[in-house]
Amino acid sequence: MRQVALPGGERVPALGLGTWGMGEARRGAADEAAALTLGIELGMTLIDTAEMYGEGGAEELVGKVIAGRRQSLFIVSKVYPHNATRPGAIAACERSLKRLGTDRIDLYLLHWRGEVPLAETLEGFLELRRSGKIRHYGVSNLDTADMEEWCALAGGEATATDQVLYNLSRRGVEWELLPWLRRHGMPVMAYSPIEQGRLLRHRALAAVARRHDATPAQIALAWLIRQEGVIAIPKAALPQHARENRRALDITLSAEDLAELDQGFPPPRRAEPLAML
Ligand code: NAP
């Protein structure tokens, strides 16, 4: 499995497993659990979840799947902005730990910026790290100016990642945020890497996929993770999708492929505000 280094040197898989929309209904739960289990067996040992997903349902599902194999996994979860005061973040993390059935979260993120001052959230994260309940902390949906503010706070320099919307059809981050993260030695975690399935019908993607005897989803993922410091976390509730996504790691895109993808999905020509879903 290709890996990406976090600041501080720990290495995590470049391809992980998303869980948004999982754990919401009993129907589909068996497939969801099977897809996550298969994904783990195939080496996608980074699992992204959040207290928001299914209002705890996704964390509970992840808890069931990881029971007995926690050691080899890297679990990411997120705190709601309205819970992200110092005591609120600590309490939310403890609830997440209970649902996940584990004593530590590997990476804990502020889901997006809300009303709570960033300094309070970071104090909560530092306390959680001191007590061993989280190993790393980071943020999500923060644009460059917010990153500057966050990283200037005490402890901000140890931030592990910014998880943002990034895929072929959402390249705005390439203008400023990605170079900023690279300069600060921070990987980006690309969420909705296949634009929740909407990317898959795009003509440019289909043409490149045909050349590689691959699927559009595999090309979209290969395009992201070919870049240094990019982690992609596709969500697959179906085992066949998890298997298909894993094969993205075996694809090497040529200069011709990249040029064709640039034509179909032009890179940004000016600054634009960070998009989020
Ligand atoms: P996504 O991963 O881009 O797309 C998921 C959709 O694509 C699902 O409908 C899935 O179907 C389908 N799919 C997956 N693999 C496929 C394949 N090989 N062929 C065809 N269809 C395929 O969207 P996402 O769930 O929004 O994003 C991924 C993860 O990022 C989330 O689950 C979540 O963990 C995280 N996220 C974070 C934020 C944030 O604010 N921080 C926001 C959004 C997402 P099936 O499920 O039926 O297999």
Residues whose N, C-alpha, C, O or C-beta is under 5 A from the ligand:
A	BS01	NAP	G18 T19 W20 D48 T49 H111 S140 Q163 Y191 S192 P193 I194 E195 Q196 G197 A217 I233 P234 K235 A236 A237 L238 H241 E244 N245 L277
